[in-house]
Structure formats: structure tokens, C-alpha cells
């Protein structure tokens, strides 16, 4: 009985319909994204190539399967990671303005990743996600430790995160200022937040984090619901507040670190996706986490599509597109919530 209760879920009846619709939208968006570029490919030719059918054009398999499809899959997976991470941190802090980028988690991951890119460029590809995760984890531990006052205060978590984010940003700028020019160029492109040039190697390096952490986040949805009600209420419901909060922080940090390591600092996805998700399915995390995940994937895939289409043949990094949309949205949320 206890095991059944631990894995039980409470879903709004809207959730399955919304998730199916978002799933269809993301599939269409990914196919359209694969078809766009200097060498446009028809929608049905993309479907046939993915299914292994002949389209009569020998270039299609290479362009689709080796160049564009892995890039699009990486965009989707990174968006999912940021969407779930943002949902977790907004639930933990009980603050709709919380986001891995705003509270400093992405800054820690960025500092560690830039350190590897600039100072240790010969490290293998899997070293970057591990270093980003380590940087994000160290930042989370620092935030958690400095905000501790006989318990972890959600408000102090945010304030400490903002301060430590500024410090990490300063050290990142220092590395870029004094690093070797070629390594610094790579770091600057990476910091802009882009899925340009991503291959199956990045897909498979991100996949283990994705496969392990997404189910864990869904499993912890009930705990996040309890913590979102406040520590006193959560304790009254029998929750081990600090243990559950620590585990959720670890999952959120790992997802943010994996996303940053793979595609750089694509900002505001973790802010926007949970807000849109609440409008669609409400605030219960059993439904909000998968909804925000799919919305995050849609946002990054569409940002990549817009970045390649708006000023073609010049490509804008998708991080620039999300920032252009997310910064005004953040200001709107600040104004709307200033009296709350």
C-alpha cells in the first residue's frame, strides 16, 4: 500500500489531451525545423527519409540524418531539461520568477564549462557535461549553505542565487579576457546559447541524463506539490522537507547543468515554460512537469527555427531569440507580481 501511495499521481483531466496536443505540435515543429535552411526539403521527403524510404534524392539522407535531425533533437532535449528544471525551482522557491538562469544555477554551470573550453580544450566531449553539472552542483550547494538559517528559506535561496550568479559571471568574463583567442571564440559562441553544429555525439552524451532524470522528476512531483504549500504544511503532511528539497534541487541542477553543457546558456526557457504550463493544466506538478517539459522543447525548437529563418542566411543563436522574447516577458511578470 505504501509503495502504491508513493508512486500514485493526481492528474487533471485536461493533462492527457494537452500532452497529446503538445506532442503533435513538437513533432510538426521538429519536422519543419529539419526542412528549413539554405537547402530546403519538403515535409513528406523528410518523413520518408526518417522512415528509410527513397525520395529520389541521394543528398536527403546525409542532410537530414547527419546534419539537421541531431541538431533538432538536441534542441528538443535541452528545452525539456530547462522546462523541467524551471518548474522544479519555481515550485521549491514558491516564486513564479525563479529560473535556473535567474537564481544562478546556469551561471555556475557556465563558469565550469567555460573553464574547460578555455583552459582544457583537449578534454573529450563527455567532460563538458560532467564539468557543467559539477559547476551547477557547487553553485547550488553554495546557495543552499549561505541561505541556511535553521532551514532553507525560499526568498534567501533566490537572493543568494542572484548574488552568486554575478560573481560567477565576473569570473567567466575574466577567463574570456585572458584566454587563448581560439578557445575564447569557442566559449563565446557557446555562451550565446546555440545548437549549431550539434551532432549525434551530443545527442548520446545528453541521453543518459535525460533518461534517468526526467522519470525521477515525474516521480518526485507529489513531493514538490507538498513543498509548494510551505514547509509547515509539508511537515504536517508527513514530508521529510529538507531531504525532499535537497533531492529536488539535485535533479533540477543536473537537468540545468546537462542543458547548459550541451547548448550553452539558453535563457528564460525555464521561466516561460512553467508559466504557460500553468495556464494550460493548472499548478499540480504531476501534470505541470510533463506539460512544461514539452513546452520547453517547443520553445527551443521554434527559437532555433526563427534564428535560422529571420535573417537567413545569417543564423542567430537560439539563446538570442529566447532572450529577446524572455526578457520582456520577465519584466511583464515583475510588473504583474510587484504588489503580491
Steps between C-alpha positions, in 0.01 A plus 500: 500500500780744591679433171177557306443828684858611433463463125138612467423810295221755495433620148263765377279355227637765264856368527486197262332707227745791542803268502382322183439834325841635606661175385347544155609866490858414589516226236377740231736774623796263490421383146459861382829594668678213326363618165610862534837631384698597194406160360122476563344153515131422459302377803416158354858446380617549860249242626602252230871546572455453874300181430775376266295538180648620172424860398689495173761742631826345628587815701198479730626227738826684568344846544214374717651219704853633547459880505153616595324224692756472786501879535122504531496210746758679717284817493198298618689318775664818630160673506352210696786518752461876553119475516507236775782672688312830500183329624691340787665824612178700476328237712781482756530877543126561466598786273368530141810699402747225591701347217832311484649799320363763736593327828856424394500130410577564132773745598679229699467254213623764255805587709603135524438435130688814387788397724517167316463659154765769562751321723453132411390493132639151443259332743260249335140597424353329806718716726293810425165372640676364807678830563180700446312275740781536756489880464122511532514268802767708673294813439189330641693384810634853556154653457347241731773542766497880501119511509481251789357641820359207701345397172514618140305817424359527145556878495861469619562228239408747225697793647812291553463356150487846342811612690702188427391515136661845471824367652507200264433732207798714599733198510364383163581842350848479651564165330380637166716811535827315560442174310648391167314664214390177329370346820333827598321511163357154566395606849326815374303305240405249767397773749260649247294181527486309174436152359700579185719211392360258757537137392396155617797515737327774701168315479649185652699693763177669617282190474605326827427815702168531322394136548589494870397847619168555322331193659643597841353850464159350418529263796573794736200704382296419811785613726522825304126554549543466876803733515317756289241531779767619744733324742255490791221348292743253338624388842139463613442269203791283611757619247873492576535859385876548484567157351236547230613854426861388472410219260288732285780760494740228385267396214437860396872581510592189300244578227610863477868401496446242227308752289761774545785259422336390176367827358636784710299757692158504335320732738141541615376159379469384862305818578255501210416129468360451854291818471344385174454153652302637795269680260432169326481240779510683833761485775497130595848376418400152381358672192710814501839325471426310174315801358786738580748248359323489163452878498872546569580272208264694274649835607861400422413326171299804385776734619750306289258513205452877536873556545570328169209660314472865605826626350596211272767415397629651827413282799413640840579277800177372652613648833476846344144426384386370840659801671322740263169338594574409860640831629180699423293213639706507821441875533128443445497241780692736729246778442204262542637352824643814660205540737482132594 
